[in-house]
Each structure stands twice: as C-alpha cells, then as structure tokens.
C-alpha cells in the first residue's frame, strides 16, 4: 500500500510564531520597528509548538498511512532562520535517524513545486494556493486547530 504524502507548514501551523514575538527583547522590538518579526535573528529558535500539534503528528505517524514532511519557508534576509528551523525540529522531534522528521524538512518559497496529497498551511502564499492536492487551510473555520486536522486526516485513511 502506498502512503499518502502529507506536508506540514511550520509558522503558525506547527510552530506558534507569536510565542517567539513575545520573547523578543525591547531592543529587538525597537530594531524591527514592530514589524518584519521574521527578520529578527534567532526568533525561530524561541517559538513554542502550536497546541496539540506534536501529539497530532505523532498520532498521524502512528496510523502508518502518511509519509510526512515539513514544508516551510524561511525569510530570505534572515539566514539564522534557516538554521533555527532545523534546530527547532531537532529539539521537538529528536536528532536520531528514526526520529519523525529526520531529513524531512524542506525549505522552499515555492510550495506548489512539491508533489503530494495534502498540505497543512495557514496561508495561500508561497505556492500553497497552487499546491496540487488538498490544501488543509489551518486556522480557518473548517480546520481551526490540530484536533480538527488530525480527525480529518485520520478519517481519510482506509
């Protein structure tokens, strides 16, 4: 049996971006001028997981029906973000070869170039709206949280 390919965005889907903003110092807030938070070096390493995200992904992995990858975008003008995202994944999922997302982090500004069955993303930008497959629009009425996403995806398996 072929597994369905499932991509998961990081920012505001797997990772609570606001939690990183809340940890910025007064100096960092002044430098970024209250905008372009994703340009602040180190911000991506300070973020918490979204409620229920890690548990839901472990449950989806355990069902054995999904080949899962993280598909995220990193700001072009913040090189630390590229590093911080992998550090975040390793912190929350482990560094071992058998860890859930070992070598399964894809950083791209063109998500539509990836082939798959499902993309969980909170936005339509960066190619998400043109993704060939089902865009599970996280944070919207049909999929407001991880419980609703996991229930939907678990119902799709045979």
VEXTORVEX-506888 format. One record per residue (C-alpha): residue in one letter; y, x, z. Coordinates in steps of 0.1 Angstrom, whole numbers, always signed. Layout:
residues N
type	yy	xx	zz
A	Y	X	Z
...
***
This chain:
residues 158
type	yy	xx	zz
X	+0	+0	+0
X	+35	+13	-9
X	+61	+13	+18
X	+95	-3	+12
X	+123	+22	+12
X	+149	+15	+38
X	+183	+33	+41
X	+204	+30	+72
X	+241	+39	+72
X	+253	+58	+103
X	+290	+50	+111
X	+294	+16	+127
X	+257	+8	+119
X	+236	+33	+137
X	+265	+50	+155
X	+293	+34	+174
X	+323	+50	+158
X	+347	+35	+184
X	+329	+53	+212
X	+340	+86	+195
X	+376	+75	+192
X	+376	+66	+229
X	+366	+102	+237
X	+394	+118	+218
X	+419	+137	+239
X	+456	+128	+239
X	+463	+159	+219
X	+437	+150	+192
X	+451	+114	+191
X	+486	+128	+186
X	+475	+152	+158
X	+457	+125	+138
X	+486	+101	+144
X	+464	+72	+154
X	+447	+71	+120
X	+422	+91	+100
X	+400	+94	+130
X	+371	+106	+109
X	+392	+137	+101
X	+391	+149	+137
X	+368	+179	+140
X	+339	+172	+163
X	+344	+134	+165
X	+310	+126	+151
X	+292	+145	+178
X	+308	+123	+205
X	+296	+90	+194
X	+270	+67	+211
X	+243	+48	+193
X	+250	+11	+185
X	+234	-13	+209
X	+198	-19	+200
X	+199	+5	+170
X	+175	+32	+182
X	+150	+7	+196
X	+151	-14	+164
X	+145	+16	+142
X	+116	+27	+163
X	+101	-8	+161
X	+106	-8	+123
X	+89	+26	+120
X	+60	+15	+142
X	+53	-15	+119
X	+43	+11	+92
X	+58	-8	+63
X	+91	+11	+58
X	+99	+46	+45
X	+132	+51	+64
X	+161	+74	+56
X	+196	+77	+70
X	+222	+74	+42
X	+257	+82	+53
X	+290	+95	+40
X	+308	+124	+56
X	+345	+129	+52
X	+353	+155	+26
X	+381	+170	+45
X	+362	+173	+78
X	+335	+199	+74
X	+324	+196	+110
X	+314	+160	+103
X	+286	+172	+80
X	+272	+194	+108
X	+279	+169	+136
X	+259	+141	+119
X	+227	+162	+118
X	+233	+173	+154
X	+237	+136	+164
X	+204	+127	+146
X	+185	+155	+163
X	+200	+146	+197
X	+189	+110	+194
X	+156	+113	+174
X	+144	+149	+180
X	+141	+181	+161
X	+103	+182	+157
X	+88	+178	+122
X	+72	+145	+134
X	+105	+131	+146
X	+116	+98	+130
X	+144	+112	+108
X	+133	+149	+104
X	+147	+159	+70
X	+156	+123	+63
X	+194	+124	+64
X	+212	+120	+31
X	+249	+125	+29
X	+265	+111	-2
X	+297	+95	-14
X	+276	+75	-40
X	+250	+55	-21
X	+242	+35	-53
X	+225	+66	-67
X	+197	+63	-42
X	+168	+41	-52
X	+154	+18	-25
X	+146	-17	-14
X	+171	-21	+15
X	+204	-6	+26
X	+218	-15	+60
X	+255	-8	+58
X	+287	-23	+73
X	+308	-18	+42
X	+306	-22	+4
X	+324	+11	-2
X	+309	+44	-14
X	+285	+26	-37
X	+269	+2	-12
X	+280	-29	-32
X	+263	-14	-63
X	+231	-5	-45
X	+201	-17	-64
X	+181	-35	-37
X	+191	-57	-8
X	+223	-48	+9
X	+220	-59	+45
X	+257	-63	+54
X	+257	-52	+90
X	+283	-68	+113
X	+287	-99	+92
X	+276	-134	+100
X	+240	-131	+87
X	+235	-97	+103
X	+258	-93	+133
X	+236	-69	+153
X	+205	-49	+153
X	+183	-77	+166
X	+191	-98	+136
X	+185	-69	+112
X	+152	-60	+128
X	+140	-96	+128
X	+149	-100	+91
X	+131	-68	+81
X	+100	-74	+102
X	+97	-109	+86
X	+97	-92	+51
X	+65	-72	+58
X	+31	-86	+49
***
